[in-house]
Every structure is written in structure tokens, then in C-alpha cells.
């Protein structure tokens, strides 16, 4: 029963608001339209972004047999759990492939680790980098 009273009160308030506005006659409507001379032009301040330059993907090796794959952790908490599972998976499913787990130094995913990159370029055929979530 209480909701009937609430609904009735809302209906009365809406009706009162609707009836309180005077109707615009044709003359008032004609005055409210702005002439074309008063229109303004609005510009977008963002401008036009430069076109995206696409880069091709690195070529895939024809086989992983006899190759070394580096699996690199960027230091995100818990990321090493997944990457160590990947090392175990490679060991079980590709016994002729060497999977090496390394943690990237430098603190943070954006920091450089020149020693690790040099080692990967010298000894590795491929790299998988875990970027956290």
C-alpha cells in the first residue's frame, strides 16, 4: 500500500512540473531560432594523430630442435610461476630444445637490461617475455 502512495506523489509532482511551464506560441518559437549569421564554427583541439606505422612480425624458426629459447620474467609479482611452467612444458614437449628462464634486471618492465639482451642475442634463437597482467 505504501508504494501506491509513493507512486501517486511522484505522478502529482511530475504533472505539476509539466503544467507549470507555459506553452510557447508560434511567435516565441520563431524568436528562439538563431539566424544563420549568428552560427559559430567549433574546432577540435585534438588535431589529427600521425598515421600508425605497422611493423612486420619476426620470422618464425622452421624448427625448435637444437635451439635455445629464453623465457624472460620482467619481475611482475607471480609472473615467474607461469613462466617456470612454460619452461617445464618445453622440457617435456620439446626435449631437443633448451629452455632457459631468466629474470630481467633493471627494475620495472620498461627498464633496459643490456647484459641480458646481449646474452640472448649471442646464445638464443628465440625469446618469450612475460609482461605480467
Secondary structure by P-SEA (a helix, b strand, c coil): caaaaaaaaaaaaaaaaaaacccccaaaaaaaccccccbbbbbccccccccbbbbbccccccccccbbbbbccccccaaaaaaaaaaaaaaaccccbbbbbbbbcccccccccaaaaaaaaacccbbbbbccc
